[in-house]
Amino acid sequence: MSEIKVKLMRSRIGCTPAQIRTLDALGLTYREKVKTFKDTPAIRGMIRKVVHLVAVVD
């Protein structure tokens, strides 16, 4: 299975509680942090919820 790297580009300040919980579940706790995940539909859905805050890096 392929992997996907996600980087938190914007601050969590001003986010809704649901968005903050999603970022916590992804392990993105501060700006510029990069995490690697397996490319699954669940992870893709979580990224879609906070797409305005994160970037997918190669």
C-alpha positions in Angstrom: 0.0 0.0 0.0 1.3 3.5 -0.8 2.0 6.2 1.7 1.0 9.8 1.9 2.8 12.6 3.7 0.8 15.4 5.2 2.2 18.7 6.4 0.3 21.2 8.7 0.7 24.5 6.8 -1.5 26.8 8.8 -2.1 27.4 12.5 -4.9 25.7 14.5 -5.9 29.0 16.0 -9.4 29.9 15.1 -10.3 26.3 14.0 -13.5 24.7 15.1 -13.3 22.0 17.8 -14.0 19.3 15.3 -11.1 20.4 13.1 -8.8 20.5 16.1 -9.8 17.0 17.0 -9.2 15.8 13.4 -5.7 17.4 13.5 -5.0 15.7 16.9 -6.1 12.4 15.4 -3.7 12.9 12.6 -0.9 13.8 15.0 -0.4 17.3 13.5 0.1 19.4 16.6 2.2 22.3 15.4 2.9 24.1 12.1 5.3 22.6 9.6 5.0 19.2 11.2 5.0 16.3 8.6 3.5 12.9 9.3 3.4 9.8 7.0 0.3 7.7 6.8 -0.9 4.7 4.8 -3.1 5.9 1.9 -6.5 4.7 3.1 -10.0 6.2 2.6 -10.2 7.0 6.3 -7.0 9.1 6.2 -8.2 10.7 2.9 -11.5 11.7 4.6 -9.7 13.2 7.5 -7.5 15.3 5.2 -10.5 16.4 3.3 -12.0 17.8 6.6 -8.9 20.1 7.1 -7.8 20.6 3.5 -7.5 24.3 4.0 -4.9 23.8 6.8 -2.7 21.0 5.4 -0.7 20.1 2.3 0.1 16.7 0.9 3.9 16.6 0.2 5.9 14.3 -1.9 
